[in-house]
Amino acid sequence: MKTTNQRILRTTDYSIFEMHPLNRPLRKNRNRLVASMMKYGFPPSCAIHVRHNGGKKLLVVRGHHRLEIAKELKLPVYYIIDDTPFDIFELEGDSALRWSLGDFLFARARAGDIECQKLLEFVNKHGISSGAASALVGGYAIRAPGSGGGNSAAGAIKRGAFKALSLDFAKKVASVTDFCRESEYPFATSSAFVVAVSKAIQVEGFDFKRFMQKLATHGHKMKKRSTKEEYLEEIEMIYNAGHCKDRLNVAFLANNLSKSSR
């Protein structure tokens, strides 16, 4: 039976709570929240949202960071019991200030979403950001059939509709970024560089084997840049190093590829 208690309750017995299994992991960088709670305590207006777990404890749906800090500071905790069966993803879906894309990915994978588990494994293995990785693995970087097109990989993860449609392509891009990581290039997994690589290798006539060979011998000449366009110029420089006759206008062709796919 659904139970809703609109009264704000107070306790110092932290043992009555347990964390929601699908919630995002606790942040390490909580300095601002800690400082605020040290100064103001635990405001009743910021009561945590809990529901009954079927046993003797209360399941924390929202507010687990506040609860953990309250425990550390030995502050009383304010809470509201609401057993309405909300989907935790729906609750957090419209607020970028609460959950990042990485939080959604972690929670979806933890909830048993096989496609998100594949993506999370790729992120952890290659060190590429969740946003860039989702575009690669989900087929959005190459407009794979079924990907939905556009920049909707994040939306697909939040909705629970993400599909790992282009793992092979993603692994090809990652072989470049992995080499750059191992070579300790500071830009190795930056989103701009990842996107530039993904565009370059789609250019007609681009010889991937040649590029990897050139990267091994001339990669140290590449510099950290700010934009995808600048990295494409760097890639073109490396790709054409030592070639006079069979040069390829990588940056120009890749940028045109981006325009034509809109």
C-alpha positions as CSV (number, residue, x, y, z in Angstrom):
1,M,0.0,0.0,0.0
2,K,1.3,3.5,-0.9
3,T,2.2,5.5,2.2
4,T,2.8,9.2,2.1
5,N,3.7,11.2,5.1
6,Q,3.9,14.9,4.3
7,R,5.2,15.8,7.7
8,I,8.9,16.6,7.9
9,L,10.4,14.1,10.4
10,R,13.6,14.4,12.4
11,T,16.1,11.8,13.6
12,T,19.6,11.3,14.7
13,D,19.3,7.5,14.2
14,Y,21.1,7.1,10.9
15,S,20.7,3.3,11.0
16,I,17.1,3.6,9.9
17,F,18.2,4.6,6.4
18,E,19.7,2.6,3.5
19,M,20.8,3.8,0.1
20,H,18.8,3.2,-3.0
21,P,20.6,0.6,-5.1
22,L,20.2,2.6,-8.3
23,N,21.5,5.9,-7.0
24,R,24.6,7.5,-8.3
25,P,27.8,6.9,-6.4
26,L,28.7,9.4,-3.7
27,R,30.8,12.3,-4.9
28,K,34.3,12.8,-3.4
29,N,34.2,16.5,-4.1
30,R,31.5,17.7,-1.7
31,N,33.4,20.7,-0.2
32,R,30.7,23.3,-0.9
33,L,27.9,21.2,0.6
34,V,30.0,20.3,3.6
35,A,30.8,23.9,4.2
36,S,27.2,24.9,3.9
37,M,26.0,22.2,6.3
38,M,28.7,23.1,8.8
39,K,27.5,26.7,8.7
40,Y,23.7,26.2,8.6
41,G,23.2,22.7,9.8
42,F,20.6,20.5,8.1
43,P,17.8,22.8,7.0
44,P,14.3,21.2,7.4
45,S,13.5,22.7,4.0
46,C,16.1,20.3,2.5
47,A,14.6,17.1,3.9
48,I,15.6,13.9,2.2
49,H,13.0,11.9,0.3
50,V,12.7,8.3,1.6
51,R,10.3,5.3,1.1
52,H,9.7,2.1,2.9
53,N,11.9,-0.8,1.7
54,G,9.5,-3.6,2.6
55,G,11.5,-4.2,5.8
56,K,12.4,-2.0,8.8
57,K,14.5,0.5,7.0
58,L,13.8,3.6,4.9
59,L,15.2,3.7,1.4
60,V,16.8,7.0,0.5
61,V,15.5,8.1,-3.0
62,R,17.0,11.6,-3.0
63,G,19.4,13.3,-0.6
64,H,22.0,10.6,0.0
65,H,24.9,13.2,-0.1
66,R,23.1,15.3,2.6
67,L,22.6,12.1,4.7
68,E,26.2,11.1,4.5
69,I,27.5,14.6,5.4
70,A,25.0,14.8,8.3
71,K,26.4,11.5,9.6
72,E,29.9,12.8,9.3
73,L,29.0,16.1,11.1
74,K,26.7,14.4,13.6
75,L,23.8,16.5,12.6
76,P,20.1,15.6,12.9
77,V,18.5,14.5,9.6
78,Y,15.2,15.8,8.3
79,Y,13.2,13.5,6.1
80,I,9.8,12.9,4.4
81,I,8.3,9.5,3.7
82,D,6.7,9.1,0.3
83,D,6.1,5.6,-1.1
84,T,4.9,6.9,-4.4
85,P,6.6,4.5,-6.9
86,F,8.5,7.1,-8.9
87,D,11.2,6.0,-11.3
88,I,14.4,7.4,-9.9
89,F,15.5,8.3,-13.5
90,E,12.3,10.3,-14.1
91,L,12.9,12.2,-10.9
92,E,16.4,13.3,-11.9
93,G,16.0,13.4,-15.7
94,D,15.2,17.1,-16.1
95,S,17.8,18.5,-13.8
96,A,21.4,18.7,-15.1
97,L,22.4,20.2,-11.8
98,R,21.5,17.0,-10.0
99,W,22.7,14.1,-12.2
100,S,25.4,14.2,-14.8
101,L,25.4,11.9,-17.9
102,G,28.0,9.8,-16.1
103,D,25.6,9.4,-13.2
104,F,22.8,8.2,-15.4
105,L,25.1,5.8,-17.2
106,F,26.4,4.3,-13.9
107,A,22.9,4.0,-12.6
108,R,21.4,2.4,-15.7
109,A,24.3,-0.1,-15.9
110,R,23.9,-0.9,-12.2
111,A,20.2,-1.4,-12.9
112,G,21.0,-4.2,-15.3
113,D,20.9,-2.3,-18.7
114,I,23.1,-4.5,-20.8
115,E,23.7,-1.8,-23.5
116,C,24.7,0.8,-20.8
117,Q,27.0,-1.8,-19.2
118,K,28.8,-2.2,-22.6
119,L,29.2,1.6,-22.8
120,L,30.3,1.9,-19.2
121,E,32.9,-0.8,-19.8
122,F,34.2,1.1,-22.8
123,V,34.4,4.4,-20.8
124,N,36.3,2.8,-18.0
125,K,38.7,0.9,-20.3
126,H,39.6,3.8,-22.6
127,G,39.2,6.9,-20.4
128,I,36.9,8.7,-22.9
129,S,34.2,10.9,-21.4
130,S,30.6,9.5,-21.2
131,G,29.4,12.1,-23.7
132,A,32.0,11.4,-26.4
133,A,31.9,7.6,-25.8
134,S,28.1,7.4,-26.0
135,A,28.2,9.2,-29.4
136,L,30.8,6.6,-30.6
137,V,29.4,3.5,-29.2
138,G,25.8,4.5,-29.9
139,G,26.4,5.2,-33.6
140,Y,25.6,8.9,-33.3
141,A,29.1,9.8,-34.5
142,I,28.5,7.9,-37.8
143,R,24.7,8.1,-37.9
144,A,24.3,4.3,-37.6
145,P,20.8,3.1,-38.5
146,G,18.7,3.1,-35.3
147,S,20.8,5.6,-33.5
148,G,18.2,8.3,-33.9
149,G,20.7,10.8,-35.4
150,G,21.6,14.2,-33.9
151,N,23.2,14.6,-30.5
152,S,20.7,12.4,-28.7
153,A,23.0,9.8,-27.1
154,A,22.6,11.4,-23.7
155,G,18.8,11.5,-24.1
156,A,18.8,7.8,-25.0
157,I,20.8,6.9,-21.9
158,K,18.5,9.0,-19.7
159,R,15.4,7.3,-21.2
160,G,16.8,3.8,-21.0
161,A,16.8,3.5,-24.8
162,F,20.5,3.5,-25.5
163,K,21.8,0.9,-27.9
164,A,25.5,0.0,-28.5
165,L,25.3,0.0,-32.3
166,S,28.8,0.8,-33.3
167,L,31.3,-0.8,-30.9
168,D,33.7,-1.7,-33.7
169,F,33.9,1.8,-34.9
170,A,34.3,3.1,-31.3
171,K,37.1,0.6,-30.7
172,K,38.9,1.9,-33.8
173,V,38.7,5.5,-32.5
174,A,39.9,4.2,-29.1
175,S,42.9,2.6,-30.6
176,V,44.1,6.0,-31.5
177,T,43.3,7.7,-28.2
178,D,44.8,4.7,-26.3
179,F,48.1,5.1,-28.2
180,C,48.1,8.8,-27.4
181,R,47.3,8.1,-23.7
182,E,50.2,5.6,-23.6
183,S,52.4,8.3,-25.2
184,E,51.2,10.7,-22.5
185,Y,49.8,13.2,-24.9
186,P,47.8,15.6,-22.7
187,F,44.9,15.9,-25.2
188,A,44.5,12.1,-25.7
189,T,41.0,11.7,-24.4
190,S,39.7,15.3,-24.7
191,S,36.3,15.4,-26.3
192,A,37.5,17.7,-29.2
193,F,40.3,15.3,-30.1
194,V,38.0,12.2,-29.9
195,V,35.5,13.8,-32.2
196,A,38.2,14.9,-34.6
197,V,39.5,11.4,-34.8
198,S,36.0,10.0,-35.4
199,K,35.5,12.4,-38.2
200,A,38.9,11.9,-39.8
201,I,38.7,8.2,-40.1
202,Q,35.3,8.5,-41.9
203,V,36.9,10.5,-44.7
204,E,36.9,8.7,-48.0
205,G,40.4,7.6,-48.9
206,F,41.7,7.9,-45.3
207,D,44.2,5.1,-44.8
208,F,44.0,4.1,-41.1
209,K,47.1,1.9,-41.1
210,R,49.1,4.7,-42.6
211,F,47.8,7.1,-40.0
212,M,48.7,4.9,-37.1
213,Q,52.2,4.5,-38.6
214,K,52.6,8.2,-38.9
215,L,51.2,8.7,-35.4
216,A,53.9,6.4,-34.1
217,T,56.7,8.4,-35.7
218,H,55.3,12.0,-35.8
219,G,52.7,12.1,-33.1
220,H,55.0,14.0,-30.7
221,K,54.6,17.0,-33.0
222,M,51.0,17.3,-32.2
223,K,50.0,20.1,-29.9
224,K,47.1,20.5,-27.5
225,R,44.3,22.4,-29.2
226,S,40.8,23.7,-28.2
227,T,38.5,22.7,-31.0
228,K,37.7,19.8,-33.2
229,E,38.7,21.8,-36.3
230,E,42.1,22.5,-34.9
231,Y,42.7,18.9,-34.1
232,L,41.7,17.9,-37.6
233,E,44.4,20.2,-38.9
234,E,46.9,18.4,-36.6
235,I,45.7,15.0,-37.8
236,E,46.1,16.2,-41.4
237,M,49.6,17.3,-40.7
238,I,50.6,13.9,-39.2
239,Y,48.8,12.0,-41.9
240,N,50.6,13.8,-44.8
241,A,54.0,13.9,-43.1
242,G,56.7,12.9,-45.7
243,H,54.1,12.6,-48.5
244,C,54.2,15.0,-51.5
245,K,52.0,13.2,-54.1
246,D,49.3,11.4,-52.2
247,R,48.3,14.1,-49.7
248,L,44.8,14.1,-48.3
249,N,42.9,17.2,-47.3
250,V,41.7,15.5,-44.1
251,A,40.4,18.6,-42.3
252,F,38.5,20.0,-45.3
253,L,36.9,16.7,-46.1
254,A,36.0,15.8,-42.5
255,N,34.4,19.2,-42.0
256,N,32.4,18.8,-45.2
257,L,31.4,15.3,-44.0
258,S,30.0,16.9,-40.8
259,K,28.0,19.4,-42.7
260,S,26.6,16.9,-45.2
261,S,25.4,14.6,-42.3
262,R,23.3,17.3,-40.6
